[in-house]
Amino acid sequence: MSDSEDEVMAAWVEVAQYASDELGTSIFLLRIDSIVWQSGQIIGNHEPNREGARKALIEYFSEVGLPTDESTQLAEELTASM
């Protein structure tokens, strides 16, 4: 692995540890990666329509059990640069 790949893996480990600590249960890297990958696909399907992407993300996040406030905030953050 290159240094940048090592940095990415280390960051993912930190994300998983933080999420696990916050939720009080183990969260596996593949679960986090899957949610990020699916979010990227949703955004890609709606580009360049930021509002459409946000609405679709909020709906998706709600389906996987994220509360509305958190769904909205995450959708806004993920589409901020659109």
Secondary structure by P-SEA (a helix, b strand, c coil): ccaaaaaaaaaaaaaaaaaaaaacccccaaaaaaaaaaaaaaaaaccccaaaaaaaaaaaaaaacccaaaaaaaaaaaaccc
